[in-house]
Amino acid sequence: MTRKTSFIATGVFVITGIFGIMPGQSIATAASNSFAAKCAEIDKCIKAVSEITDDKYVFSAEVKGTVAASDNLELTKENATFLLTKALNLNGFTRAPLGEPNTYEVVRQRDARDTLLPKVTADVNNAPDLPNTWDWYHLTYKAKYPDAVESMARTARSFMPATARIIPVELSGQLMMTAAAPDIKNVYEMIRHMDQKPSKEILEKWKQRERERAQERKNEKKE
């Protein structure tokens, strides 16, 4: 070994010794904490995130699925819940709170619509208070103009996934919605801008459409 080579090798050893870093250690650490490595399968992802966040989960053996991600996406305490709920959403699942603090049940989205999901409210002046996750919520939007809720519901359905539920309640002037938090946030801006007093012409069109639908239902019963 030449004197120059010896000096370089010694320098590397001193630096790594001072900072407690062995060559390749940071790369290995990043790889072991990658989302792709720990969350390729949904059931393993739930367990991995549970260890990071201390949240507790109950789920059946039917909760299965896969998710892919780039190797440089690191799983951290700050993003663990967001990434897990996104992975669940991609596979048709969501988590629903149980009676115990920080305890959740993982269920299919179609079943979650009829469970005790968290409830939020909103109106034209107040946006729903939703977290930065893909958890599902029940939203009750109180319309300023009740006559507009049917039109709001029809438009919102075009921008929501098939598993979401949107029900207009004209009697109380409310729009009931069950969907993932980001989907609700996206549609909220749309429906609040549609919450306007319909013109007489539009109201007459809606009434005519309802009369036609009622007649169609009567004809179907006769057949």
Residue, then its C-alpha position, 0 to 999 in steps of 0.5 A: m500500500t502506498r503512502k497516499t493510499s494509506f492516508i486516504a484509508t486512514g482518513v475514511f476510518v477516522i471520519t466514520g469512527i467519529f460520526g459512527i457511520m459505517p460505509g453503506q450503513s445509511i443506504a441499508t437503513a433507508a432500504s429497511n425503512s422504505f415503504a415499498a419493502k414494508c408495505a408491499e402487502i396490506d396485512k404486513c403494512i398494517k402491522a409495520v405502521s402499527e409499530i411506528t404509530d402505536d395505533k392498534y388494528v383489528f382486521s380479518a384474514e380477508v384483508k389482503g392486497t398489494v401496493a407498489a411504490s418507488d424504493n426511495l419513498e421512506l416510511t416515517k412516523e410523520n407519513a405512516t398513517f397517510l400512506l397506510t390509509k392510501a394503501l387501504n383505499l387503493n385496495g378497497f378498504t378503510r379503517a373505522p374507529l372502535g370504542e378504544p382510543n387509537t384502535y381501528e377496524v379495517v373493513r371494506q369500503r362498501d361495508a364501512r358506509d353503514t358503520l359508525l364512521p366519524k361524522v363531519t358537517a359543513d355549509v357554504n361558509n364552513a369547510p369540513d374539518l378533515p385530517n390529512t389521511w384517506d380515512w372515510y367520513h360521513l359528511t352532512y352538508k347543510a345547503k343554504y338553498p335546499d332546492a339545489v341539493e338534488s342538482m348538487a348530488r347529481t354533479a358530485r357523483s360524476f366526480m366521486p368513486a363508485t364506492a362513495r355514497i351521496i344522498p340528497v335530502e330535499l326535505s331538510g335541505q341537506l346533502m349526505m355524503t360518505a367517502a374518503a377525506p380527500d374526495i370530500k375536500n375536492v367535492y366540497e368546493m364544487i358543491r359550495h359554489m353550486d349552493q345558489k338559488p335556482s332560477k324559476e326556469i331551472l326549478e320548472k325543469w327539475k319538477q318536470r324531470e321528477r314528474e317524468r321519473a314518477q310516471e316511469r316508476k308507475n309504468e314499471k309497476k304496471e308491467 
